[in-house]
Amino acid sequence: MTVPSFPQYDTPTVITYLSVLQKLSDALEQENVEAFTAAVQEYDNITRLDPWITSLLLKLKKTIGGDDEDIT
C-alpha cells in the first residue's frame, strides 16, 4: 500500500511520520516481523507510543507471526 501524498503537509515531521507508516505497511504486506519491529522502534524514537497504540501494534505483529515480546 502506498501512503498518499499531500503537498500542503510536506513538512519534515510529517514526512518522517509518513515514512515510518510506509515501512510499517510494507512490513505487514511482506509479513516481515523484523522490519515491522524496526519500524515500530523508529516510530517510538520519534514519539513515545501510548499503551493503546502499543496494544494494537502487538496484535498486528501477532498476525504476521510475531510473539508477545516487547516491540518498543
C-alpha positions in Angstrom: 0.0 0.0 0.0 1.3 3.4 -0.9 0.7 6.3 1.5 -0.9 9.2 -0.4 1.0 12.4 -0.7 -0.4 15.7 0.5 1.9 18.6 -0.6 0.4 21.1 1.8 1.6 18.9 4.7 5.1 18.2 3.4 7.0 19.3 6.5 10.0 17.3 7.8 8.0 16.0 10.7 5.0 14.8 8.6 7.4 13.3 6.0 9.2 11.4 8.8 5.9 10.0 10.2 4.7 9.0 6.7 8.0 7.3 6.0 7.6 5.2 9.2 4.0 4.4 8.4 5.0 3.3 4.9 7.7 1.0 6.5 5.0 -0.5 8.8 2.7 -1.0 5.9 5.4 -2.7 3.8 6.4 -4.9 6.6 2.8 -6.1 7.2 2.3 -6.8 3.5 5.6 -8.7 3.3 4.9 -10.4 6.7 8.3 -9.4 7.8 8.4 -9.3 11.6 11.9 -7.9 11.8 11.1 -5.0 9.5 7.8 -4.4 11.4 9.6 -4.3 14.8 12.3 -2.0 13.4 9.6 0.4 12.1 7.8 0.4 15.4 11.1 1.2 17.2 11.8 4.0 14.7 8.3 5.5 15.4 8.8 5.1 19.2 12.1 7.1 18.9 10.1 9.9 17.2 7.3 9.9 19.7 6.6 7.6 22.6 3.9 5.0 21.9 1.0 5.1 24.2 -0.4 1.9 25.7 -3.4 1.8 23.3 -1.2 2.0 20.1 1.3 -0.5 21.6 -1.6 -2.9 22.1 -2.8 -2.5 18.5 0.7 -2.9 17.2 1.2 -6.1 19.2 -2.0 -7.5 17.7 -0.8 -6.7 14.2 2.6 -8.2 14.9 0.9 -11.5 16.0 -0.9 -11.6 12.7 2.5 -11.8 10.9 4.0 -14.4 13.2 5.5 -12.3 16.0 5.3 -13.2 19.6 4.4 -11.2 22.7 7.9 -9.7 23.1 8.2 -6.0 23.7 8.1 -4.1 20.5 9.4 -0.8 21.8 
